[in-house]
Amino acid sequence: MTVEVKISGIVSTQRYGTLETGDILRTDAEYARFLVESCQAGEYVKTPANDENKQEEQQVTDPKRARKSKGIQQ
């Protein structure tokens, strides 16, 4: 899954080079979490695609929700 992070400062990364304030980086969830939580170098960008992916993951990982949604569809 691809996640977008809006950079808030100047960040030098080995993977992407130098990122500057306002840059939007599209990267994997693990690296995005590293930049946002560990480095405090940006914030997540909320997009409709990210919200849909989160809902799909939640349905797949939560068997109770998956059963309920199957019951509603029948």
N, C-alpha and C positions, 0 to 999 in steps of 0.2 A: 504494500500500500504506500502511495506517495502522500507526503504531508507537506504543507506549505508553512514556512516560517518567515516572518517579517523581521529583518535584522534591525537592531537598535544600537548602533555604534559601529566601530571598525573592528572587524574580527578577521584574524589570519588563520586559515585552516589548511591543513595538508591536503585534504580532499578537493576543496573548491577554490583555493587561493584566498585572496583578500576580498572580504565582503564589507559593504559600507551601509550606513544608515539608510533605511528605506528599501534595500534590496529584498526581493522575495525569492527565497530559496526553496526549490522543490527537491525533497530528499526522502529517504526512508524514515520510518517512524522512530527507529532507535537513534539515528543520528540527530533527528529533530529534537527528541527528548533531551539528548546530551547538550545541544546548543541552548535550549530554552531553560532547562532545569539546572544543569551543572554549571554552564558558563554564564547563564543569565544574559545571553547575547541577543535575545529576540523574543517574539511572542508568536503563538500559533495564529494562522490566518484561518478564519472560519469560512468554508466554502460549502455550497450545497453538495458537492461530490464527497467531501470529507464526512459530512453529516450522514449521507446515505451509506457510506462504507462502514461507519461506526454502527449504524442500525443493523446492517447485514451481519457484521461480526457478532453483535450482541445476540441476535437471533440464533446464530450457529453455535455460539458457546454456551448459551443458556437453554438447556433442554426443556425446562418448564415453559418458556416462552415459545419454543418451537412447537411443542405439543398443543398449546393453546391456539396458536395461529393455524395449525393444521385443522383443528376442530372447527374453527370459524369458517374456514374455506369449504368444508364439506357440507 
